[in-house]
Amino acid sequence: MTSNSKPTWLSEDQRDICSRLST
């Protein structure tokens, strides 16, 4: 899998949570 736009240690779910926390 390619992880160019997003880190490998962050799944889509984690990214979503991170985004909500950053809001």
Secondary structure, 3 states (H helix, E strand, C coil): CCCCCCCCCCCHHHHHHHHHHHC
